[in-house]
């Protein structure tokens, strides 16, 4: 008995032949490319750049400072007289100083071209947070209209910073 080829019994239209040729060519190209450029396994991926490591470190410090600020503000909301406490005011001053230092540290980083959009996003976030904390602190040190002015603008900046931070997270930071 003579072996028969399966292809002899299949009748393909011109379109089906062209489609099969394209699929076959794509598979051959993918196979050839996988031999030339093997996929990177997790331990083969390049190490993060110095810039990204510095940003990650700053983000951790920033998140800690924002958490401390929120805790202080929550404590004050629960007990308004707390803002007259020297200890509470010093804690607020320390957080204000930390946020300003983190903003200044971010500004000294030289972002690679690919990271400039996310760097700008973080710069705005850090700036708004530092300014908001500083304005709130001034509000707690001032009476009357000044307290209202600094407090409302500080809260506004902190709210904008929170919105900006979420936008940065969506874009990758």
DONU-669595 format. One record per atom (N, C-alpha, C): x, y, z; residue in three letters. Coordinates in pm, whole numbers, padded with zeros to 5 digits, always signed. Last residue first. Layout:
N
XYZAla ...
This chain:
173
+00407+05512+03906Unk +00484+05537+04029Unk +00394+05544+04147Unk +00240+05462+03684Unk +00353+05375+03710Unk +00434+05404+03834Unk +00006+05592+03638Unk +00107+05603+03534Unk +00234+05525+03567Unk -00129+05541+03871Unk -00185+05486+03748Unk -00079+05487+03638Unk +00030+05688+04043Unk +00024+05544+04059Unk -00032+05477+03936Unk -00027+05948+03958Unk +00109+05896+03942Unk +00109+05744+03953Unk -00292+05966+04039Unk -00260+05973+03897Unk -00121+05920+03869Unk -00256+05958+04315Unk -00330+05849+04250Unk -00302+05848+04100Unk -00122+06201+04346Unk -00054+06076+04380Unk -00123+05956+04315Unk -00323+06385+04283Unk -00205+06375+04197Unk -00132+06243+04221Unk -00491+06350+04501Unk -00541+06321+04366Unk -00422+06299+04272Unk -00316+06437+04703Unk -00372+06302+04708Unk -00423+06259+04571Unk -00274+06701+04626Unk -00160+06607+04630Unk -00209+06463+04629Unk -00529+06808+04665Unk -00473+06801+04529Unk -00357+06703+04522Unk -00535+06784+04947Unk -00632+06711+04865Unk -00581+06699+04721Unk -00328+06957+05016Unk -00316+06816+05051Unk -00415+06731+04971Unk -00435+07200+04921Unk -00312+07146+04862Unk -00296+06997+04893Unk -00658+07222+05093Unk -00677+07218+04948Unk -00554+07155+04881Unk -00536+07243+05343Unk -00620+07128+05313Unk -00642+07112+05163Unk -00408+07491+05301Unk -00331+07371+05330Unk -00410+07245+05300Unk -00626+07661+05265Unk -00532+07641+05154Unk -00444+07518+05176Unk -00743+07638+05520Unk -00819+07600+05401Unk -00726+07575+05282Unk -00531+07724+05691Unk -00592+07592+05705Unk -00664+07547+05579Unk -00481+07987+05606Unk -00376+07886+05595Unk -00433+07744+05602Unk -00743+08101+05657Unk -00676+08109+05527Unk -00573+07998+05510Unk -00789+08051+05931Unk -00881+08000+05829Unk -00812+07994+05693Unk -00573+08185+06040Unk -00587+08042+06066Unk -00679+07980+05961Unk -00629+08444+05952Unk -00506+08378+05909Unk -00515+08226+05927Unk -00860+08509+06097Unk -00869+08489+05952Unk -00746+08416+05898Unk -00762+08366+06409Unk -00855+08442+06327Unk -00854+08405+06180Unk -00410+08288+06455Unk -00549+08302+06500Unk -00633+08371+06392Unk -00158+08040+06395Unk -00219+08170+06369Unk -00362+08170+06421Unk -00067+07787+06402Unk +00010+07884+06478Unk -00051+08023+06472Unk -00223+07645+06231Unk -00233+07610+06372Unk -00156+07708+06461Unk -00138+07759+05989Unk -00274+07780+06035Unk -00291+07749+06182Unk +00117+07655+05964Unk +00101+07799+05987Unk -00038+07830+06040Unk +00038+07390+05914Unk +00117+07421+06034Unk +00107+07569+06067Unk -00086+07422+05667Unk -00163+07378+05783Unk -00091+07412+05913Unk +00139+07498+05513Unk +00027+07591+05532Unk -00060+07551+05652Unk +00290+07262+05530Unk +00344+07388+05581Unk +00233+07490+05606Unk +00122+07080+05401Unk +00160+07058+05542Unk +00211+07187+05605Unk +00115+07198+05144Unk -00006+07181+05223Unk +00024+07162+05371Unk +00383+07182+05062Unk +00320+07313+05079Unk +00195+07303+05165Unk +00413+06901+05057Unk +00499+06983+05143Unk +00436+07121+05168Unk +00214+06836+04866Unk +00208+06782+05002Unk +00291+06867+05098Unk +00301+06972+04637Unk +00171+07003+04695Unk +00159+06953+04839Unk +00552+06841+04601Unk +00543+06986+04623Unk +00413+07022+04691Unk +00480+06572+04555Unk +00564+06606+04671Unk +00553+06755+04704Unk +00327+06608+04316Unk +00270+06546+04436Unk +00348+06587+04560Unk +00513+06719+04138Unk +00392+06794+04174Unk +00329+06739+04301Unk +00694+06504+04131Unk +00739+06636+04175Unk +00619+06720+04218Unk +00540+06300+04017Unk +00583+06290+04157Unk +00627+06424+04212Unk +00517+06410+03758Unk +00398+06379+03837Unk +00433+06371+03986Unk +00784+06419+03682Unk +00709+06544+03692Unk +00583+06523+03776Unk +00835+06144+03676Unk +00909+06229+03770Unk +00834+06361+03791Unk +00676+06062+03466Unk +00640+06016+03601Unk +00713+06098+03707Unk +00815+06198+03253Unk +00673+06225+03283Unk +00632+06180+03424Unk +01086+06090+03279Unk +01055+06231+03306Unk +00907+06259+03329Unk +01172+05840+03212Unk +01106+05855+03342Unk +01062+05999+03371Unk +01309+05859+02973Unk +01189+05774+02977Unk +01108+05794+03105Unk +01535+06021+03045Unk +01427+06070+02956Unk +01298+05988+02964Unk +01601+05992+03401Unk +01628+05955+03261Unk +01510+06000+03173Unk +01620+06260+03634Unk +01541+06151+03575Unk +01586+06121+03433Unk +01813+06334+03884Unk +01814+06356+03740Unk +01745+06237+03673Unk +01714+06473+04194Unk +01733+06355+04110Unk +01727+06394+03963Unk +01645+06694+04336Unk +01788+06679+04301Unk +01814+06561+04209Unk +01378+06668+04393Unk +01417+06770+04295Unk +01563+06757+04254Unk +01382+06484+04599Unk +01329+06443+04468Unk +01374+06541+04360Unk +01480+06648+04804Unk +01560+06533+04758Unk +01512+06486+04621Unk +01265+06824+04837Unk +01395+06876+04791Unk +01485+06763+04740Unk +01074+06643+04932Unk +01051+06717+04808Unk +01183+06769+04751Unk +01197+06565+05170Unk +01171+06464+05066Unk +01146+06531+04931Unk +01197+06808+05309Unk +01325+06743+05276Unk +01306+06639+05165Unk +00921+06844+05338Unk +01000+06943+05262Unk +01133+06882+05219Unk +00862+06625+05500Unk +00799+06635+05369Unk +00875+06735+05279Unk +01015+06689+05732Unk +01042+06566+05655Unk +00985+06575+05513Unk +00888+06927+05819Unk +01030+06928+05779Unk +01064+06806+05692Unk +00637+06821+05881Unk +00649+06928+05781Unk +00793+06934+05728Unk +00711+06651+06087Unk +00655+06593+05965Unk +00665+06695+05851Unk +00799+06843+06274Unk +00890+06738+06227Unk +00841+06678+06096Unk +00566+06991+06318Unk +00683+07058+06259Unk +00781+06955+06203Unk +00412+06794+06442Unk +00368+06848+06314Unk +00485+06917+06242Unk +00562+06766+06676Unk +00545+06651+06588Unk +00503+06697+06448Unk +00527+07021+06781Unk +00663+06978+06742Unk +00655+06858+06648Unk +00254+07015+06834Unk +00307+07113+06737Unk +00446+07073+06690Unk +00250+06818+07033Unk +00180+06796+06907Unk +00233+06890+06799Unk +00401+06949+07230Unk +00446+06820+07178Unk +00381+06792+07042Unk +00248+07173+07290Unk +00382+07192+07234Unk +00434+07061+07171Unk -00094+07197+07216Unk +00012+07122+07283Unk +00146+07143+07213Unk -00292+07302+07068Unk -00225+07395+07159Unk -00107+07329+07230Unk -00407+07092+06939Unk -00323+07182+06858Unk -00253+07288+06942Unk -00574+06976+07123Unk -00442+06917+07105Unk -00349+07009+07025Unk -00825+07075+07111Unk -00734+07141+07204Unk -00590+07090+07188Unk -00961+06893+06943Unk -00913+07021+06889Unk -00814+07094+06981Unk -00954+06577+06905Unk -00933+06661+07023Unk -00875+06796+06978Unk -01002+06473+06656Unk -01068+06410+06769Unk -01059+06495+06896Unk -00833+06632+06507Unk -00976+06637+06479Unk -01056+06577+06595Unk -00587+06551+06611Unk -00632+06688+06635Unk -00781+06701+06609Unk -00576+06293+06511Unk -00572+06315+06656Unk -00626+06453+06691Unk -00575+06350+06237Unk -00686+06273+06295Unk -00692+06293+06446Unk -00328+06479+06218Unk -00451+06554+06188Unk -00573+06482+06242Unk -00155+06267+06286Unk -00157+06389+06366Unk -00286+06468+06344Unk -00216+06090+06075Unk -00238+06050+06214Unk -00248+06173+06304Unk -00131+06238+05854Unk -00273+06202+05867Unk -00307+06161+06010Unk +00145+06245+05910Unk +00067+06369+05902Unk -00081+06339+05922Unk +00208+05973+05889Unk +00227+06043+06017Unk +00146+06172+06021Unk +00150+05936+05617Unk +00077+05859+05718Unk +00087+05926+05855Unk +00341+06104+05508Unk +00199+06135+05486Unk +00114+06059+05588Unk +00575+05965+05588Unk +00549+06102+05635Unk +00402+06139+05620Unk +00543+05724+05445Unk +00552+05722+05592Unk +00519+05861+05648Unk +00550+05819+05183Unk +00430+05751+05232Unk +00427+05745+05384Unk +00818+05920+05181Unk +00702+06008+05159Unk +00575+05945+05216Unk +00967+05685+05210Unk +00977+05792+05311Unk +00856+05884+05303Unk +00886+05556+04974Unk +00863+05492+05104Unk +00867+05597+05215Unk +00978+05740+04785Unk +00835+05712+04796Unk +00800+05644+04929Unk +01255+05722+04821Unk +01185+05847+04853Unk +01035+05825+04869Unk +01295+05460+04727Unk +01330+05495+04864Unk +01257+05622+04908Unk +01215+05491+04460Unk +01145+05395+04548Unk +01171+05427+04695Unk +01408+05676+04375Unk +01267+05714+04377Unk +01188+05620+04468Unk +01638+05519+04394Unk +01627+05641+04475Unk +01481+05685+04485Unk +01579+05320+04207Unk +01599+05282+04347Unk +01586+05404+04438Unk +01569+05472+03974Unk +01446+05407+04022Unk +01460+05362+04167Unk +01843+05557+03960Unk +01733+05654+03971Unk +01609+05587+04029Unk +01984+05323+03926Unk +02004+05400+04048Unk +01891+05499+04069Unk +01759+05075+03787Unk +01861+05179+03778Unk +01875+05249+03912Unk +01725+04730+03870Unk +01671+04864+03861Unk +01784+04967+03858Unk +01893+04489+03661Unk +01867+04547+03793Unk +01809+04687+03776Unk +01737+04306+03398Unk +01835+04402+03446Unk +01795+04459+03582Unk +01658+03959+03443Unk +01617+04095+03413Unk +01720+04193+03467Unk +01720+03709+03530Unk +01800+03762+03421Unk +01765+03906+03387Unk +01539+03625+03712Unk +01675+03649+03763Unk +01767+03703+03654Unk +01308+03597+03546Unk +01314+03698+03652Unk +01456+03726+03702Unk +01426+03566+03205Unk +01369+03507+03325Unk +01386+03608+03438Unk +01362+03691+02893Unk +01434+03714+03018Unk +01358+03651+03134Unk +01366+03477+02604Unk +01294+03561+02700Unk +01376+03575+02828Unk +01634+03503+02364Unk +01552+03425+02457Unk +01481+03518+02556Unk +01682+03576+02059Unk +01660+03658+02177Unk +01573+03579+02273Unk +01715+03349+01891Unk +01813+03458+01888Unk +01804+03540+02017Unk +01500+03187+01940Unk +01634+03127+01949Unk +01741+03235+01956Unk +01290+03354+01893Unk +01306+03302+02029Unk +01442+03235+02048Unk +01317+03392+01619Unk +01346+03503+01709Unk +01366+03453+01851Unk +01231+03140+01526Unk +01368+03186+01498Unk +01407+03298+01593Unk +00966+03143+01617Unk +01058+03040+01661Unk +01203+03082+01640Unk +00869+03363+01473Unk +00867+03365+01620Unk +00963+03261+01676Unk +00901+03267+01209Unk +00973+03387+01253Unk +00980+03394+01406Unk +00725+03049+01215Unk +00867+03026+01188Unk +00949+03145+01235Unk +00483+03186+01262Unk +00532+03086+01358Unk +00680+03060+01339Unk +00469+03342+01028Unk +00474+03406+01160Unk +00528+03310+01265Unk +00449+03144+00832Unk +00564+03235+00831Unk +00580+03304+00966Unk +00200+03031+00905Unk +00321+02950+00907Unk +00445+03038+00911Unk +00033+03252+00860Unk +00041+03191+00993Unk +00169+03110+01006Unk +00075+03286+00583Unk +00107+03394+00678Unk +00123+03339+00818Unk -00022+03043+00484Unk +00118+03083+00460Unk +00161+03190+00558Unk -00289+03055+00557Unk -00205+02949+00613Unk -00057+02984+00596Unk -00365+03273+00394Unk -00375+03281+00540Unk -00286+03176+00607Unk -00324+03163+00140Unk -00251+03283+00181Unk -00250+03296+00333Unk -00509+02953+00151Unk -00367+02925+00127Unk -00282+03043+00173Unk -00747+03092+00182Unk -00704+03000+00286Unk -00556+02967+00273Unk -00750+03232-00066Unk -00749+03304+00061Unk -00698+03215+00174Unk -00766+03019-00247Unk -00651+03110-00252Unk -00637+03186-00120Unk -00875+02722-00074Unk -00898+02836-00163Unk -00773+02923-00161Unk -00771+02382-00074Unk -00770+02514-00012Unk -00798+02621-00116Unk -00847+02059-00019Unk -00857+02160-00124Unk -00871+02296-00057Unk -00682+01772+00073Unk -00739+01898+00120Unk -00737+01998+00005Unk -00547+01553-00018Unk -00691+01540-00008Unk -00759+01670+00037Unk -00285+01623-00011Unk -00345+01591-00141Unk -00497+01589-00134Unk -00219+01643+00254Unk -00241+01765+00179Unk -00304+01740+00043Unk -00166+01384+00326Unk -00293+01444+00370Unk -00323+01568+00287Unk -00040+01148+00098Unk -00022+01273+00172Unk -00157+01332+00207Unk -00028+00799+00137Unk -00083+00917+00071Unk -00058+01038+00159Unk +00177+00512+00076Unk +00131+00617+00167Unk +00080+00737+00087Unk +00054+00214-00078Unk +00131+00335-00095Unk +00082+00444+00001Unk +00084-00117+00000Unk +00000+00000+00000Unk +00089+00124+00000Unk 
